[in-house]
């Protein structure tokens, strides 16, 4: 009986460790794997919270920048920014 408990605990800890390592590798490759080769992705460069539900964002899409306003029910493009802005 004692041997059974030791084997069960060993295999259970091994499976938990395997699952943790698999999830870690999955998260690492999903986040950086897609973004490394592709330079045309969205990135939030700056954000300013105006109130509890209203925020202004500066987004970078590829080589272009945009000023976006967002609240709980609406998203609005305010301006396309150039290098001077």
Secondary structure as GFF3:
##gff-version 3
##sequence-region A 1 85
A	DSSP	alpha_helix	2	37	.	.	.	ID=ss1
A	DSSP	beta_strand	42	49	.	.	.	ID=ss2
A	DSSP	beta_strand	55	61	.	.	.	ID=ss3
A	DSSP	beta_strand	64	70	.	.	.	ID=ss4
A	DSSP	beta_strand	75	81	.	.	.	ID=ss5
###
